[in-house]
Amino acid sequence: MSTKDEVKPVAHVKHFMRELLLGRQDPEEFFCLSLSLLGHQYTQEQFLDLIEPLAEGHEELHACLVTIFLDYFTKVQSGKGVEEEELELALTLSMQEMREGELAAQGPLSHVQDLSYAQRAIRGGKVVQRNGNSHCSRAPVPCATEQAQTERYTEGLIGKITNCQNENMCVTVTEVMYPPLSRSDEDVPVEINSSQDEKSKRSRRRRQRKRQQLAMSLSPSSPRPVLLWFRRDLRLNDNPALISSLEVGGPVIPVFLWCPEEEEGPGVTVAVGGASKYWLHHALLSLNHSLERLGSHLVTVKVETSSQEALQRLVADTGAGTLLTTALYEPWLKERDDLVFTALLRQGVKCQFYHSYCLRDPNSVSTEGVGLRGIGSVSHFMSCCQQNPGPGLGTPVDAPLCLPVPSAWPQGSHLSQLGLARMPQRKDGTVVDWATNIRSSWDFSEEGAQARLQAFLQDGIYRYEKESCRADVPNTSSLSPYLHYGQISPRSLLSGSRSARCRPPKFQRKLAWRDLAYWQLTLFPDLPWESLRPPYKALRWSTDRAHLKAWQRGRTGYPLVDASMRQLWLTGWMNNYMRHVVASFLIAYLHLPWQEGYRWFQDTLVDADVAIDAMMWQNGGMCGLDHWNFVMHPVSAALTCDPCGSFVRKWCPELAELPDEFIHKPWQCPTSLLRRAGVVLGQNYPDRIVTDLEERRAQSLKDVAVVRKQFGQYVDRHSGCDLIPLPDRLVKEALGGGDLMQSGSRFLLPVITRMEFKHQAHDADAKSNPFDAVLKGYVSRKRDETIAFLNERDFTASVLSENAQRRDRQERDQRALEGLPHPPATRSRARRTPSKDVFSVVPAGVTALHK
């Protein structure tokens, strides 16, 4: 090749090298194009020199190109026969001839500068249309100058192609992919000399096509496809598995497998209930729409046997060489994933999972340096994370702009065949659509999660620290369903809360509570169904199914409980404070087992989470690692979360006309007011299913005292704390320190115990309970100050009035004894209260309170 002939191909190669650095080409495609332009001999002699500048600053890319170069020429030298090459070339050309008509019918490529995508489109025999903004980018975004040059080049090229098509001239893909370059290596439109002979043009294009196809036939094989296994990470933003699938370099096949036997967990776990499945159905629809905007789509598979066999079948059908996914931490799912990964690794498939579902991998949390004192509390957990830090969280990553797609897709199942949104039918064949209100209450998409986050950061976060308990005001984020199915990452949520002006520690601690729940689930795999404190397994629970049914349907006769349970049934959600209220009512006042509440929540919550629900219900049921030192009273708690009754009026409309003073206790409302409000207790609103709450609460304490006395070996005699058996993992971490006691072959640890239980252990005959855990309702400290002021003012005024009346009475009696007439009543102007009088300063809210 002469020096003059070398200029243009070398300039082309330099241009394509720039495209490679910008991430618009794959290394193998760059090598194939260079081989086609430079020829076999010149590539063998000069290719390594051309890519030598990449050795500084792009070492990995340079090493990859050197490997491809050596593999290719080793393969050629090892003896691929000429006849075999010609046969392969003939087959390739025949396939290309058949596809040229389809390519011309599809129209010009919408983004010519994205050569990696164009190459895949040519191989697949069709051109995939994409938006002008969508181009695959695994490298830094190009500068404004380069982008402008690319846009000018693209516009000019498409214009030329359009003109040629109008003139019935055929523009081949080779001309599109190899535009001539000027000496300054700037992009210029393709120049087509219309005066050239048509025969010579066809001959030139044929030679270029032969050279390209020969290079493709002799090039190393394309990267094997990547299976991207979606489970509970149904998002494109900040998805480490998705980003890593692009770094592999092969076509990405997003898949979702549904195996009810594996997902729902062992025994009575109920890991995925009806409302949660319905959310999952719509979340998958939204994810598929998002993938379609990138030119891809989601392959859903209904698993008949096991996920392992389904994935092995997908690997065989697609030839995939890599499986990427995000980690799950439920013990039964982790065991399944280990079996799947082991089987695929034996077949030569690379498997990798990434931690993004929690802020911290639960299996990496250690108690070393912290000890076991206070285990179960969020403070202890955060101390463990700080003492034994893991890898940094990093910053959230944006979604990619496109995905490489395979030439052939595997066979999947229609989403409706998974049965996630199946509705029951009546005997007459009509469908019971129980999810109408859920559909109207939520946006199931990833964009809906971002919209809720932004709305919370702009408004609710400023009131979250002190008033997150309010049920009548949207002070919470309502992001728990999106967080459960990974439509927003906890890292994005934490980053958003830190970027707000107001950074409430309480909100960030909620994310720590979530990680704590999964840490407990990894330590105690039977957390969803078995009490952690052995004595409490023998508690005497009620078996009244009528009470359970009334609680589930919101027909208990206590408005706050009923409103919360109706909101749960209709929308699939309630805030955290209301979950405490209904849980306390079920356990402390109805004496029903916590497992019943856990199972109902798992079936009706759209954010049903095994770890979180199991931990919270165990703690509320007095048998978890952490004893909550409070019990919610159904009437007193209403003063805190719904002081004006707005929440109750929304979900219990039959009580809407009651005045505020009686909205939370209609049984105390006078009959005339009930009649005026249209309320008939026992008919349009139920009577209370239990009336003496204090008696039932006292009976609950007696039942706990009985089992603690019966199983005294699990009660510490010195502190009165409960003892629980430690899992082996904690024993290994704590050997040689801490306040462990050994009972036979079991290690027992004192854990947090409610104060009133410890008081009973020391003084079993005590009639009073100085550590009563029932919370009294309050709205805020301002309200308490206002009430205190009014009480003090009324008391002072009454004392002054009594003294004045006593003096007047004494004066009248004295004048009567002396025979003097009564003094005339003085009518003077009212004196202004001196400003120094402390009672003339009225706290804020008094006027509003009287209104």
MARNU-351930 format. One record per residue (C-alpha): x, y, z; residue in one letter. Coordinates in steps of 0.02 Angstrom, whole numbers, plus 50000, padded with zeros to 5 digits. Each point is the difference from the previous one (the first is absolute). Example, Ala and Ser with C-alpha at 12.3 -4.5 7.8 and 13.67 -1.06 7.14 Angstrom:
506154977550390a
500695017249967s
! end
This chain:
500005000050000m
500755016649947s
500195015050113t
498655009449907k
498794985550016d
500394998250184e
499405017450050v
498124997549987k
499894982750086p
501135005750141v
498945015650023a
498454989050004h
500804989050131v
500455015150107k
498225006249984h
499334983250056f
501254999750143m
499245016250062r
498284992149988e
500684985350101l
500635011550137l
498315008650007l
499184983150030g
499074999449834r
500904984349941q
500504983450072d
501844994649990p
499614985349886e
499005010849880e
501415012649994f
501224986149955f
498844993349864c
499805017249922l
501885003250007s
500334983349918l
498755003849863s
500775017149965l
501854996050015l
500024982649931g
500724984050071h
501865003449976q
500025018350049y
498964996450156t
501224986550052q
501475011949978e
499345016750063q
498474997050112f
501004998950161l
500885016349958d
498355008749965l
499274995350169i
501605003650095e
499345017150064p
498664990550096l
501334991950110a
500065015750106e
498375004050088g
498984985949922h
501004984750052e
498524988050010e
499365004949828l
501754998449925h
500224982850078a
498314994549932c
500445005549822l
501694991350009v
499144983950056t
498765001049856i
501425003349878f
501014985050059l
498494988450004d
499525004649822y
501704997749919f
500354984350101t
498374993049932k
500455004749820v
501754992850013q
499364983950077s
499304995649830g
498275004749950k
499874993549823g
499665011249851v
498524989649946e
499245001450173e
500275018949996e
499195001549827e
498534989250053l
499735010450156e
500155015949897l
498744993649873a
498754995950137l
500255017050080t
499775009249835l
498424990449959s
499285004350170m
500485018249973q
499165000549828e
498364993650074m
500055012850139r
500445015149892e
498215001849942g
499374999850178e
501345012550049l
499505012149862a
498174998350047a
500405004050182q
500795016849951g
501655007650049p
500774997550168l
499355012850123s
501675002050085h
501444996649883v
501355005350121q
499524986050119d
500984986949902l
499884986450131s
498115000749988y
500055000849809a
501104984549995q
498764990450108r
498575006049889a
500894993749843i
500354983150079r
498194998250050g
499415003949823g
498985015350049k
500165017750061v
499285003850170v
499325017750015q
500535009950152r
499805017550065n
501315012749951g
500565001350180n
500214981550030s
501754993449977h
500904987350102c
501295008350111s
501204990950112r
501295014049989a
499985018250052p
498765011149905v
500845008249849p
500385018550006c
498875012849918a
501165002449850t
500084981549961e
498134998350021q
499685014649881a
501174992549871q
499124983350015t
498295008149980e
500575009749845r
500714984349925y
498424990050037t
498855013349925e
501045001249843g
500124981349980l
498144996950022i
499655013949877g
501124992049870k
499214983150029i
498265007349981t
500485008849837n
500744984049932c
498454990150045q
498935013049912n
501074997649844e
499774980950009n
501834998150046m
500534986350119c
501065005450147v
500834985150082t
500394997650181v
501865000349959t
499865018049942e
499045004550156v
501304992250114m
501575006349911y
499795018649961p
501505008949924p
500985011050118l
500955016149970s
501815002450050r
499465008450162s
499024984250043d
498365009850008e
498344992149957d
499355005049828v
498494993549906p
500214985749878v
500305006349824e
499194989749864i
500565003949824n
498444998149897s
501035000549838s
500854983650039q
499494985149902d
498684989450088e
500954984249962k
501615006350078s
499065005650155k
499234982850022r
501684991949975s
500825011350128r
498624996850127r
500114981349968r
501875000050033r
499775010050160q
498614988250058r
501064984749964k
501445007250098r
498865004150146q
499144983150003q
501664990949986l
500645009850149a
498424995750097m
500134981649957s
501804999150057l
499765011350153s
499914992750175p
498264995050056s
498845013250071s
499825001050190p
498764987550070r
498345007250061p
499755005450180v
498494994250101l
499445014450111l
498914991750133w
498755012450072f
499264995250169r
499695014250122r
500985013449909d
498695005649874l
500835016249948r
501235007049875l
500735013950108n
501374995450123d
499964981549953n
501774993050018p
499574983749913a
499335009449849l
501535011149988i
501154984950016s
499074991049860s
500505014249883l
501824998450052e
500024981749947v
499755005749821g
498784986949937g
498145001049963p
498955001950158v
498464988950026i
498935006250147p
499044985650077v
498784997950144f
499604982850072l
498474996450105w
499954984150104c
498645001450136p
500684985450100e
501695008450017e
499425018050022e
498674997250132e
501194991750121g
499854984650110p
498554996050116g
498885014650047v
501215013649946t
498815008049872v
501455009749926a
498955006649855v
498165003850031g
498595005249884g
500285018950007a
501884998049982s
499784988849847k
498845012849922y
501325013550023w
501324988449927l
498934997249845h
499875018549963h
501825003250047a
500534987249869l
498885008449871l
500835016750037s
501744992449993l
499624992249832n
499435016949932h
501605007950062s
501044986549916l
499045002049838e
500505018349997r
501804993749996l
499654988249857g
499904984550111s
498634991050095h
499744988750151l
499874981249979v
498834992950131t
500054981450036v
498774989950103k
501054986850086v
499204982850007e
501374990550092t
501395010850071s
500925016149960s
501594990049976q
499284989849857e
499195015449924a
501655009649998l
500944985149931q
498724999049860r
500215018649964l
501894998049995v
499824985749876a
498785009749890d
500975016349997t
501794994450019g
500215012250144a
501685000350085g
499605011350148t
498625001450129l
499835016250098l
498765004150137t
499805009050166t
500084990750165a
498504994850104l
500184996450185y
498534988850048e
500814983650057p
498994988849885w
500335011249849l
501855001250040k
500084981050009e
499154998949830r
501205012849925d
501504990450063d
499374984149915l
499655009449838v
501715008349997f
500904983750038t
499114990849858a
500325013949873l
501825002050049l
500254981549962r
499345003449825q
501265014049974g
498785014450027v
500695014650098k
498845005050142c
500075016150100q
498805008450120f
500045017850066y
499435007350166h
498755014049976s
498404994550089y
500635006150169c
501225013550047l
501084986750083r
500164981649958d
499194991550152p
501234985649993n
501465012050021s
499385008250162v
501044994850151s
499855003650187t
501884999950025e
500555015050101g
498225004050052v
499414984850096g
498254993150017l
499295011850130r
498455008349927g
499884988349852i
498395002249905g
499975019050014s
500405011149853v
501325009150103s
500964983850027h
499874995749816f
500645016949944m
501464998550122s
500454983149924c
499985007649825c
501085014750054q
501234989050095q
500164987749856n
499755010549843p
499724991849833g
500355006749826p
499465017849967g
498255003549938l
500555010749853g
498815011049903t
498454994849901p
500294996049816v
498865005849860d
499124988049885a
500854995349835p
499365007849839l
499924983749903c
500274981450017l
500864988249877p
498714987349942v
500234982249939p
499644994649821s
498774987050065a
498955000550158w
499594984950110p
498234993850018q
499095006950152g
498285000450077s
498725013849992h
499945010150160l
498184995450029s
500494981650004q
500975002950162l
498355002650091g
500615014850101l
498445010849972a
498714986249995r
498315005150071m
498764988250084p
498354995849917q
498274998050073r
498924985049965k
499095009549863d
501655003349911g
500195018450042t
501725006150052v
500335007550171v
501165014549966d
500705003550173w
501445010649935a
499015014849931t
500525011850140n
501804993749994i
500125004649816r
499305017450032s
501145003050151s
501694995649926w
501125002749850d
500904983349983f
501435006349891s
501785005150039e
499535017649950e
498624999550130g
501294995950133a
501075014849950q
498485011549999a
499534994750178r
501775002450059l
500095017649929q
498315004550074a
500574993850170f
501655009349993l
499095016149957q
498684999050136d
499784985250119g
501814998350052i
499935016550095y
498654993150116r
500604982050006y
501085001350156e
498605005650118k
498384995849910e
500304984249898s
498684991650108c
498595010749932r
498714990149902a
499015015149940d
501495008749918v
501184992349868p
501605002150099n
500754983349948t
500834995649835s
498884985049954s
501514992649910l
500004983050086s
499184990449854p
501255007149876y
501424996150118l
499414982150023h
499994995949815y
501575010149964g
499165013349894q
501055012250099i
501644995150082s
500325003450185p
501605008849947r
498985012349895s
498805002650144l
501415003450123l
500865011549877s
498395009749971g
499685002250185s
501775006250027r
499865012449858s
498445008250073a
500115015650107r
499214990750143c
500904983750042r
498954991450132p
500994986450090p
498374990750030k
499754997149814f
501764993549976q
499794988550151r
498504992249911k
501204993649868l
501094993050139a
498454991250072w
499754991849830r
501784993349997d
499824994450181l
498484989549953a
500964990749865y
501464997550119w
498834991850125q
499264989249863l
501734993649952t
500344996050185l
498294992050033f
499314991849842p
498394995050091d
499615018150047l
498365000649900p
499134986150098w
500884995850163e
500225011050154s
501805003950042l
499705000050189r
499624982050052p
498815004050145p
498835009949891y
499664985149889k
498894993750141a
498965016050015l
498144997350013r
499255008049846w
498185002449956s
499194989349867t
498525011549968d
499885000349810r
498615012950006a
501185012550081h
501334996449869l
498765002249858k
499365016450073a
501795006350015w
500404995249820q
498445008449929r
500095015850105g
498444996250104r
500685000750178t
498995015150057g
501565010350031y
500055013249861p
501895002249988l
500314981249986v
498574997949876d
500585014449891a
501774993149994s
499464982449954m
498825006449865r
501395010649926q
501114984549999l
498694989749908w
499575013249871l
501725007349961t
501204986550062g
500935011950114w
499995009550166m
501345010250085n
501154992950133n
499125007950150y
498334992649949m
500804982949983r
500555001550181h
498235004850053v
499124985349916v
501374987850056a
499845005450182s
498114998249991f
500124982449928l
501284993850126i
499745009850162a
498115001949995y
499334985849892l
501314987350060h
500204993049824l
501694992749947p
501205011149906w
500144987149860q
498215003949948e
500425018449980g
501604996049906y
499104988949875r
498635012949970w
501275013749971f
500974989149880q
498434996849899d
499315017849995t
501525011549999l
500695005249831v
501685002250088d
499904983250090a
501784995850054d
500384983950091v
501465006650102a
499215016650051i
498274993250039d
500684985050096a
501175010650106m
498675013250039m
498644987550042w
501194990050110q
500475015850095n
498185005250014g
499564982350055g
501245001250145m
501104986049933c
501265008649886g
501765005650034l
499395017350050d
498585002550125h
499105016049956w
499705009350161n
498325006749943f
498234994449960v
498845010449891m
498295004050073h
498715000749857p
499195016050068v
501485009150075s
501074997049845a
498685008749895a
500415016550087l
501754998549930t
499724994449821c
498265006649962d
499545014150122p
498595007149894c
499324983449934g
500385003449816s
500774982849974f
498544991150082v
498735010049900r
500874995049837k
500014981350029w
498464998550113c
498785011649911p
498554994150109e
500795009950143l
500375015749898a
498645010750082e
500564996950179l
500835014650090p
501864999750031d
499784996550185e
499134983349966f
500704994649831i
501224987850084h
498784993950135k
498244999749929p
499394989050144w
500135015350113q
499055011249880c
498255005450059p
498564991549914t
499365016349927s
501685003649916l
500094982249933l
498265001749927r
500435016849923r
501604992749924a
499064985049930g
501004987450101v
499154984650070v
501224989850103l
499834981649963g
499235003249829q
500915011949881n
501515000250117y
500454985050110p
499994999550189d
501674997450086r
500554981849997i
500885002450168v
499495013350125t
501144999150153d
501715003449925l
500865002050169e
499434982950057e
500584991549841r
501675008850011r
500224994050180a
499594982349945q
501355001049867s
501295004750132l
499454985450109k
500214987849855d
501785006249971v
500414998450186a
499374982049999v
501104994149856v
501535009250065r
499794991350167k
499674983249917q
501605001249896f
501145007750131g
501564993149917q
499765013149863y
499905014750123v
501565008050073d
499825000150190r
501075015550025h
499335011949867s
498304992249966g
500375000149813c
499464986249882d
501334987949935l
500034993749821i
501094986649919p
501345007649890l
500294994449820p
501694992449963d
500575015049900r
499815011850148l
500804987450117v
501564999449894k
500105018949998e
499715001850186a
501064986050073l
501165006450134g
499025015850042g
498315006850044g
498794994250133d
499594983049927l
499354985750106m
500054981949949q
498544988350032s
500524982449953g
500595001449821s
499035016049963r
500625017650022f
498695011750073l
500045018949985l
499025012950103p
499025011049881v
498975015950014i
498454996850107t
498535011350036r
500135008850169m
498294994750061e
500454981749971f
501595001750102k
499015008950137h
498824985150008q
501474988250018a
500655009550153h
498305003650079d
498734987349943a
498675005650127d
500085018549955a
498295007049957k
500655016149922s
500995001149841n
501205014950006p
500694995149828f
498354999849907d
500454999349815a
498365006849934v
500345016449910l
498875014750033k
499545009749846g
500675017349965y
500095011149848v
501615009450032s
500975008950135r
499165016249949k
498314992350036r
500604993750169d
500645017450044e
498345007849949t
498994987950106i
501175002650148a
499815018849984f
498114999149993l
499944988550151n
501165011350099e
499045015549950r
498344992350048d
500684994150167f
500755017250042t
498435009149947a
498924988550106s
501105002950154v
499945018849977l
498134999549976s
499744989850158e
501075012250100n
499035014949933a
498344991850038q
500584995750176r
500515018150033r
498335006549933d
499064987850110r
500985005050155q
499715018549963e
498124997349978r
499884990450163d
500975013550093q
498905013949933r
498444990150043a
500584998050181l
500325018650013e
498345004549917g
500825008749855l
499234999649824p
500794989749862h
501265009549893p
499415004549825p
500684989549857a
501425008949914t
499955001749811r
501745004449945s
500904997449837r
500914983449986a
501835001850038r
501294994349876r
501044985550064t
501785005750028p
501214993449869s
501114993250137k
498624987750045d
500604983049938v
498224994649965f
499725013749873s
501194991249879v
498994986749911v
500984986049914p
499734997449815a
498534988949961g
498845005150143v
498885010349889t
499924986349870a
499634987350136l
498485009850060h
499375002449824k
! end
